[in-house]
Amino acid sequence: MAAGRRWGLARVTGRSMLPTLEPGDRLLVRYGVEPAPGDVVLARFPDGTLAVKRISYAAETVAGTLGWYLLSDNPEEGVDSRHRGALAAESVLAVVRGRVWPRPTMSVRPHSRR
């Protein structure tokens, strides 16, 4: 396995990713892979908060570097780039590859937005 491409687990704690993910869901994540728009990712906001969000599009950060604009699937809950701006690319730590508990058959691929 290549350095930096390790697997890990994350736990969903809030309601910001409903209906895709629910509080308490355990996620299999892959570190060190390039994310793409539509991916659900594990990211660290500048205040240190870890969050599971969906990449919407590539965007320039306040510092002028390339980053990602992250959104919640449930816009009524949680904090995302609408509140904090685009995150630096290095702040996206891992890409979610699937749910391992309690419903391991879910998909985290992009869904239709209205």
MARTI-234406 format. One record per residue (C-alpha): x, y, z; residue in one letter. Coordinates in Angstrom, 2 decimals. Layout:
<rs>
       X       Y       Z code
       X       Y       Z    a
...
</rs>
This chain:
<rs>
       X       Y       Z code
    0.00    0.00    0.00    m
    1.33    3.43   -0.93    a
    2.26    5.82    1.86    a
   -0.56    8.18    2.75    g
   -3.28    5.93    1.33    r
   -4.45    4.33    4.51    r
   -7.97    3.40    5.53    w
   -9.80    4.70    8.59    g
  -13.17    5.05   10.27    l
  -15.25    8.13   10.98    a
  -18.52    8.58   12.88    r
  -21.35   10.91   11.89    v
  -22.44   13.03   14.86    t
  -24.94   15.53   13.46    g
  -27.90   15.76   11.10    r
  -26.22   17.85    8.39    s
  -25.86   14.94    5.94    m
  -29.45   13.64    6.16    l
  -30.90   11.84    4.26    p
  -27.64   10.30    2.98    t
  -26.05    9.77    6.40    l
  -27.57    9.64    9.88    e
  -26.13   10.43   13.31    p
  -24.25    7.38   14.55    g
  -23.36    6.02   11.12    d
  -19.82    4.62   10.93    r
  -17.96    5.38    7.71    l
  -15.03    3.77    5.94    l
  -12.71    6.55    4.73    v
   -9.62    6.54    2.53    r
   -6.84    9.02    3.30    y
   -4.44   10.34    0.69    g
   -6.66   10.05   -2.37    v
   -7.70   12.92   -4.62    e
  -11.31   13.97   -3.98    p
  -13.68   15.07   -6.73    a
  -16.92   17.07   -6.86    p
  -19.78   14.93   -5.56    g
  -17.58   12.97   -3.13    d
  -18.50   12.82    0.53    v
  -15.38   13.68    2.50    v
  -13.93   14.03    5.98    l
  -12.62   17.59    6.36    a
  -11.09   19.74    9.11    r
  -12.37   23.31    9.38    f
   -9.87   26.01   10.47    p
  -11.20   25.90   14.05    d
  -10.25   22.20   14.26    g
  -13.76   20.81   13.81    t
  -13.89   17.53   11.87    l
  -16.89   17.30    9.57    a
  -18.39   15.00    6.97    v
  -19.53   17.06    3.98    k
  -20.05   16.75    0.23    r
  -17.69   18.47   -2.22    i
  -19.67   20.82   -4.41    s
  -16.94   22.36   -6.58    y
  -13.32   23.56   -6.67    a
  -13.03   27.11   -5.36    a
  -10.47   29.71   -4.41    e
   -9.94   30.16   -0.66    t
   -9.66   33.50    1.13    v
   -5.87   33.03    1.01    a
   -6.04   32.72   -2.79    g
   -5.16   29.03   -2.93    t
   -7.13   26.27   -4.62    l
   -9.61   24.54   -2.36    g
  -13.04   22.99   -2.17    w
  -16.52   24.36   -1.52    y
  -18.21   21.86    0.82    l
  -21.94   21.56    1.46    l
  -24.23   19.64    3.76    s
  -26.84   17.38    2.15    d
  -29.30   18.86    4.66    n
  -28.93   22.64    4.24    p
  -31.09   23.33    7.31    e
  -28.54   21.69    9.63    e
  -24.88   22.15   10.36    g
  -22.16   24.46    9.14    v
  -20.48   24.28    5.75    d
  -18.78   26.50    3.16    s
  -21.86   28.74    2.99    r
  -20.84   29.85    6.50    h
  -17.05   29.43    6.46    r
  -16.02   29.75    2.83    g
  -14.00   27.36    0.71    a
  -11.57   25.06    2.53    l
   -7.96   24.62    1.48    a
   -7.36   21.40   -0.45    a
   -5.21   20.01    2.39    e
   -8.14   20.43    4.79    s
   -9.97   17.63    2.98    v
   -8.46   14.68    4.84    l
  -10.20   11.62    3.40    a
  -12.85   10.46    0.96    v
  -15.76    8.42    2.33    v
  -15.91    5.04    0.58    r
  -18.99    3.63    2.31    g
  -21.01    3.09    5.44    r
  -19.90    0.13    7.55    v
  -22.47    0.39   10.33    w
  -25.42    0.13   10.80    p
  -26.45   -0.13    7.13    r
  -23.40   -1.12    5.06    p
  -25.16   -1.05    1.69    t
  -25.61    2.72    1.34    m
  -24.15    4.82   -1.45    s
  -22.36    8.12   -0.87    v
  -22.27    9.10   -4.53    r
  -23.81   12.37   -5.71    p
  -27.54   12.72   -5.66    h
  -29.94   15.05   -7.36    s
  -30.21   18.55   -5.83    r
  -33.25   20.76   -6.29    r
</rs>
